[in-house]
Amino acid sequence: MMILHHGSRSSASRRVRLCLEEKGIAYEGHVVDMAAMEHHSPEYLKINPLGVIPTLIHEGQPLHESGTICEYLDETFPDPPLRPDTPHQRAEMRNWIRHIDGLIGNLIIFNWRHHLQKTASQWTDAELAEKLKNIPSKERQEAWLRVARKPYTEEERDAARAKLVALLDKMEEALKPFGWLAGKSYSIADIAAAPFVKRIDEEIAPDEMTPKKHPRVADWWTKLQARPAYARADFGPFVTS
Ligand SMILES: N[C@@H](CCC(=O)N[C@@H](CS)C(=O)NCC(=O)O)C(=O)O
């Protein structure tokens, strides 16, 4: 049985769950406790050297990077296809994944303050220093330091929001020909965008999701949410209390 190490609210995990559900693949989910820094433990770093979620284990082999995992799943289980037909459109799909991956820092600014900040702010300086030591990337060390000690300011949030709204502008343009991001059909590019759009819609900039502001994105989002796989992929509300 395939195993997915993931988190309910993690955007990258949501992508992989969506892909698995689109394909109707059964899997065993292992929820990783990010507040307990389980993903920086030596055991976890063995299966995911970046110390992030998700990680897929298939036939005993671990794989990280949600975009890569989705492509792997599509190659291994081609039906229904989630990649466009032509090499050019597939290349465009990869560029979308890459672009959206590059925006993750802006999402973290909004996401981590809800659940992780409470825990991280209670660590002593010694505990924090110990935890930071285990984080493989400098960028994420900084993110944890910020969430624990120096929460992002309103100005930083505004700048992050603007970058995420720019994603909607870019999507609006790309959706013009077919209503999907890469090629004529729903693909891994759309899957990559879904968790970001979900957060923009529910908290970050809901006013930007109206048919007046971004009509094609609004339509795309309605279509995507109507897919049966979306209901099964656990895109529950981010803030629950
Ligand atoms: N590019 C990676 C990003 C993975 C990622 O950033 N995962 C987040 C959750 S969405 C995470 O594990 N954050 C914990 C941390 O950075 O300590 C992917 O798509 O798999």
The ligand as a Gaussian input file, in Angstrom:
#p B3LYP/6-31G(d) Opt

LIG

0 1
 N        8.177000      22.354000      -2.749000
 C        7.784000      21.494000      -1.668000
 C        7.302000      22.358000      -0.528000
 C        6.947000      21.530000       0.661000
 C        6.611000      22.407000       1.848000
 O        7.044000      23.550000       1.957000
 N        5.838000      21.846000       2.770000
 C        5.455000      22.607000       3.944000
 C        4.013000      22.380000       4.237000
 S        3.028000      22.961000       2.887000
 C        6.283000      22.157000       5.132000
 O        6.596000      20.998000       5.261000
 N        6.629000      23.084000       6.011000
 C        7.314000      22.780000       7.229000
 C        8.638000      23.435000       7.363000
 O        9.072000      24.118000       6.432000
 O        9.229000      23.267000       8.435000
 C        6.681000      20.552000      -2.163000
 O        5.922000      20.994000      -3.031000
 O        6.597000      19.406000      -1.700000

